[in-house]
Amino acid sequence: MEPIFLHGFPLGSSMGLVAAFEQVGQPYRLCRVDMLNEMKNDAYARLNGRQETPVLITDKGAVLTETMAIAAWLAARDTHRRISFDPRSPEADRMQQLMAFVNTGFTAAFTPLWVALEAEGEKPETLELLHEFGRKSVVERHEKLEAMIGDTPFLVGDRLTLADTTLIGVARWAEFHQAVDGRAYPKLAALRRRIEAEPVVQYAVAIEIGETPAGSGACLGHIPLADVIKRFAA
Ligand SMILES: N[C@@H](CCC(=O)N[C@@H](CS)C(=O)NCC(=O)O)C(=O)O
């Protein structure tokens, strides 16, 4: 069977992995998950106990969660090195380093802002504290990322890799939460413009908002979440 990639909307970090699947170009299917309405139930929890996206149903029918694990699964099959590098190369090491930074501290910095947004009945002072702490954390992680960006067009070298796709789904949260002044991070701003101009990223964004872009043909179709749960949930 072809792998099925479950990605979340709105504004899921998993948008980047949709672009990665498309860039690898091997047959895959997609399942678009409404994160606000379709994950907080027992059925979805049988697919992913953390009730999050992304989730991958592998070609063997196994359920694999966590962005880093799914990216590693994809890199191991990216034999034409369209989105990754030889695993023993220095470029692969740097790619893994940047992905780990983005998937841990950079992504986690936004947590207080999401908590504040989704909070119900919290006191104004609690919300203010969450906003203040969240913005400080996001600014600090932006400073660190800006310092880690080199002089290459993309995070590692001159082409899109898993490091860039890991970043792009999350980086846009800065605007959504109005957490930073983007002009303060010129390297990141230029990098994001280049990543966002990539056809596979534009494809992934279109898929995320429910459009049906043509793509490369590697995506063999969309599967409803109910069908995925029926076939693959524990
Ligand atoms: N550690 C997980 C985190 C995944 C994650 O936080 N997913 C978010 C969307 S970007 C989610 O599903 N949030 C829904 C929720 O927490 O309610 C990974 O890297 O895959």
The ligand as an SDF file (V2000), in Angstrom:
LIG
                    3D

 20 19  0  0  0  0  0  0  0  0999 V2000
    5.8080   16.3840   19.1080 N   0  0  0  0  0  0  0  0  0  0  0  0
    4.8110   16.3810   18.0890 C   0  0  0  0  0  0  0  0  0  0  0  0
    3.9550   17.6200   18.2420 C   0  0  0  0  0  0  0  0  0  0  0  0
    2.8410   17.6800   17.2520 C   0  0  0  0  0  0  0  0  0  0  0  0
    1.9230   18.8360   17.5080 C   0  0  0  0  0  0  0  0  0  0  0  0
    2.0940   19.6450   18.4410 O   0  0  0  0  0  0  0  0  0  0  0  0
    0.9030   18.9660   16.6940 N   0  0  0  0  0  0  0  0  0  0  0  0
   -0.0540   20.0350   16.8420 C   0  0  0  0  0  0  0  0  0  0  0  0
   -0.3220   20.7060   15.5170 C   0  0  0  0  0  0  0  0  0  0  0  0
    1.0770   21.5110   14.8780 S   0  0  0  0  0  0  0  0  0  0  0  0
   -1.3750   19.4890   17.2720 C   0  0  0  0  0  0  0  0  0  0  0  0
   -1.7930   18.4630   16.8100 O   0  0  0  0  0  0  0  0  0  0  0  0
   -2.0420   20.2060   18.1830 N   0  0  0  0  0  0  0  0  0  0  0  0
   -3.3610   19.8860   18.5640 C   0  0  0  0  0  0  0  0  0  0  0  0
   -3.5910   20.0180   20.0070 C   0  0  0  0  0  0  0  0  0  0  0  0
   -2.6140   19.9660   20.7530 O   0  0  0  0  0  0  0  0  0  0  0  0
   -4.7350   20.1670   20.3490 O   0  0  0  0  0  0  0  0  0  0  0  0
    5.4680   16.3550   16.7170 C   0  0  0  0  0  0  0  0  0  0  0  0
    6.5310   16.9400   16.5420 O   0  0  0  0  0  0  0  0  0  0  0  0
    4.9050   15.7170   15.8130 O   0  0  0  0  0  0  0  0  0  0  0  0
  1  2  1  0
  2  3  1  0
  2 18  1  0
  3  4  1  0
  4  5  1  0
  5  6  2  0
  5  7  1  0
  7  8  1  0
  8  9  1  0
  8 11  1  0
  9 10  1  0
 11 12  2  0
 11 13  1  0
 13 14  1  0
 14 15  1  0
 15 16  2  0
 15 17  1  0
 18 19  2  0
 18 20  1  0
M  END
$$$$
